[in-house]
Amino acid sequence: MTTRSSTASETKRKQRTLEAKLRDLLAGSPARDELCIDAEPDSLDRVRSNSDRDMAVQLLNQDARLIREIRSAIGRIKEGTYGLCAQCEEPIPSKRLDAVPWARCCVSCQAAAESATQGPTPVFKHAA
């Protein structure tokens, strides 16, 4: 089943794109090499090593989130709900799916979700 915003051939093309991206992510990340823990005699080397390791962990976490999103999108293709916004159930524009094929929401619902997650911007009335 295809949505109103995409044809069967576009959906198949996006599925191939998603599967290729998933294969790349599952093949491994160079960030894993940064996770080794070595005893560094110099304190500056330890700081740099810890910083590199923290960055590698963040990259691996991003990859893990993206893998989940891609698998979810492939599941939606199989269910026939791919291309429909998870919030408003309206079709997600094809241009958005071309840019972010794993997108769950249309742009306006995604923006609303992100602004709700970020919370209000702090205001400092008495900042020096």
N, C-alpha and C positions, 0 to 999 in steps of 0.2 A: 504494500500500500504506500502511495506517495502522498505528500501533502500538497496543498494548493500552491505552495511557493517553490516547489521543485518537481522536476520530471523524474521518471524512473532512471533514466540514463544519468542525470545529474546526481541522484542519490547513490547510484552504483559508483560513480566517479569519486564522490566524497567518501564512500566506504573504502575504496581502494586507497585513498589518501590517508584516511584514519588508520587503516591497517599497516601501511608503510611507516607512518609516524610511530605507531605502537611497536613495530619491529625494531626501529632505530632506538627507541627508549629502552626496550627490554634487552638490547644487545649489550648495554652497559654504558657507564658514564666514566669519563676520565676523572671525575671528581672523586671516585672511589679510591684512587691512588693517593689522594691527600689524607685519607683517614688513618694511615699507619701511624702508630705512636712510637716515636723514637726518643730516647733519652738525650736531650740537648744540654750540653754542659754550660752553654752561655745563656743567660737569662733573656737577652734580646732574641736569640734564636728560638727559645721556647715560646716567647710571645708571638713571634712570626709564625711558628709552627702551629700554635693554638689558633691563631687567626685564620690561617689557611685551612685548618681542619674544620673550624666553624663555618667557613664559607662553603666548603665541600658538603657539609651536612645540609646546609640550606639549599644547595643545588640539588642534592639527592631528594630532599623533601619536595621541592618543586616538581622534579621528575615523577615522583610517586603520585602527587596530586594530578598531574597531567595524564599519567597512565590510567588512573581511576576515571577521569573525565572522558578519555578516549574510549575506554571499555564501555562506559555508560552510553556514549553516543552510538557505538556499534550495536549495543543492545536495543536502543531506541529505533535504529534502522530495522532490525529484525522484528520488533514489535509493531512497526508501522507508525510510530509517533515521532520519528525524527523530523525536525524542522518545525515543530510546534513548540511555542513557548511554554515552559513548565509552569509559569505563573498565570498568564492571561489566556493561554491556549490559542492565541492567534499565530498565524504563520510567521516564522522568523525569516526576514528578507534573505534572499539568495546571496546577496553581496556579503552579508554578515557571516553566513555559513561558509562562503568562500574564504573569508579572512580567518574565521575561527570555526572550523568544521565541528568541533565538539561543543559549541555553544548550546546551553540549555534554555536560555532566555533571549527575548528580543532586547534591543538596546535600551529601551525605556525601563523595562522591568529589571534588567541587569543594573542600570544606573541607580534605580530606587533601592535595590538590595545592597549595593555597595555603599550608598550614603547612609542607609540604616545601620550597617555594620560599623562604619567609621564613627558614628555618633556626632554630637555637636562639636563645632570648632571652639576650643577654649578662648575666652576673652580675658585679657589681663588689663584691668582697669587702672591698677596702680603700679604698673611696671616702670622701672626707672629708666 
